[in-house]
Amino acid sequence: MRPLFLFLLPPMLTLSGPLTHREAPRVLREGEAQLGQARQVGTAAVRVDCAGLSQVDSSALAVLLSWQRTAQAAGIALDITAAPEALRNLATLYGVDTLLAVAPATTASHHPARH
């Protein structure tokens, strides 16, 4: 399964499936293109929802760090949310957890409120 992107209002990139060395080049390009579009329309912030990631390796960190550099250069705040434990552990292991500020997945992100 390949990661999928959705660019919605409010601006959000949604990742799902694996994000490993196999998917990283394509995902990187697609995300950079989406951030370019966000810059063109004057978007101030983009959320990256990682809740759907099923498998990650260090390539996922490389993609997120690259997106963060691109966003900063464009004056866009990048908010990485619902990071699975494996992604947070890798970020800590490689010492980039403070650079990425990946927010952990929460119960609410996996189980929407029921009425």
C-alpha positions as CSV (number, residue, x, y, z in Angstrom):
1,M,0.0,0.0,0.0
2,R,1.3,3.5,-0.9
3,P,0.9,6.6,1.3
4,L,-1.9,8.8,0.1
5,F,-2.2,12.6,0.3
6,L,-5.2,14.8,0.6
7,F,-4.9,18.5,0.6
8,L,-7.9,19.9,2.3
9,L,-9.2,23.1,3.9
10,P,-7.9,23.7,6.5
11,P,-4.7,22.8,4.7
12,M,-3.7,19.3,5.7
13,L,-1.5,16.5,4.3
14,T,-2.7,13.1,5.3
15,L,-0.3,10.2,5.2
16,S,-1.3,6.5,5.2
17,G,0.3,3.2,4.6
18,P,4.0,2.6,4.7
19,L,6.5,5.5,4.4
20,T,9.9,3.8,3.9
21,H,12.8,4.1,1.5
22,R,10.6,2.7,-1.3
23,E,7.9,5.3,-1.0
24,A,9.9,8.3,0.2
25,P,11.0,9.8,-3.1
26,R,7.5,9.9,-4.5
27,V,6.0,11.1,-1.2
28,L,8.7,13.8,-0.9
29,R,7.9,15.1,-4.4
30,E,4.2,15.1,-3.8
31,G,4.5,16.9,-0.5
32,E,6.9,19.5,-1.9
33,A,4.4,20.2,-4.6
34,Q,1.5,20.6,-2.1
35,L,3.6,22.9,0.0
36,G,4.4,24.9,-3.1
37,Q,0.7,25.3,-3.8
38,A,0.1,26.3,-0.2
39,R,2.7,29.0,-0.5
40,Q,1.2,30.3,-3.7
41,V,-2.2,30.9,-2.1
42,G,-0.7,32.4,1.1
43,T,-1.4,29.6,3.5
44,A,0.1,30.3,6.9
45,A,0.1,26.7,8.3
46,V,-0.2,23.2,7.1
47,R,-1.0,20.2,9.3
48,V,0.6,16.8,8.5
49,D,-1.6,14.0,9.9
50,C,0.6,10.9,10.4
51,A,-2.1,8.7,12.1
52,G,-2.5,6.4,9.0
53,L,1.2,5.5,8.7
54,S,1.5,1.7,9.1
55,Q,5.3,1.4,8.7
56,V,8.2,3.9,8.9
57,D,11.9,4.0,8.7
58,S,14.5,6.8,8.7
59,S,13.3,7.8,5.3
60,A,10.1,9.0,6.8
61,L,12.1,11.4,9.1
62,A,14.1,12.6,6.0
63,V,10.8,13.4,4.2
64,L,9.4,15.3,7.2
65,L,12.6,17.2,7.8
66,S,12.7,18.2,4.1
67,W,9.1,19.3,4.2
68,Q,9.8,21.3,7.3
69,R,12.7,23.1,5.6
70,T,10.5,23.9,2.6
71,A,7.7,25.1,4.7
72,Q,10.0,27.4,6.8
73,A,11.5,28.9,3.7
74,A,8.0,29.7,2.4
75,G,6.9,31.1,5.8
76,I,4.5,28.3,6.5
77,A,4.2,26.6,9.9
78,L,4.3,22.8,9.6
79,D,2.3,21.0,12.3
80,I,3.1,17.2,12.4
81,T,0.4,15.4,14.4
82,A,-0.8,11.9,15.3
83,A,2.7,10.5,14.9
84,P,2.8,6.7,15.5
85,E,5.1,5.5,18.3
86,A,7.6,4.1,15.8
87,L,8.0,7.5,14.2
88,R,8.5,9.2,17.5
89,N,11.0,6.6,18.6
90,L,13.0,7.0,15.4
91,A,13.0,10.8,15.8
92,T,14.3,10.4,19.4
93,L,16.9,7.8,18.3
94,Y,18.3,10.1,15.6
95,G,18.1,13.2,17.8
96,V,15.6,15.1,15.6
97,D,12.6,14.9,18.0
98,T,13.0,18.5,19.0
99,L,13.5,19.6,15.4
100,L,10.3,17.9,14.2
101,A,8.2,18.3,17.3
102,V,6.1,15.3,16.3
103,A,2.9,15.1,18.3
104,P,1.9,11.6,19.4
105,A,-1.1,9.9,18.2
106,T,-4.0,10.3,20.7
107,T,-7.0,8.2,21.4
108,A,-9.2,11.0,20.0
109,S,-7.3,10.9,16.6
110,H,-8.2,7.2,16.2
111,H,-11.7,7.2,17.7
112,P,-13.8,10.2,16.7
113,A,-16.4,11.3,19.2
114,R,-19.6,9.4,19.0
115,H,-23.0,11.1,19.5
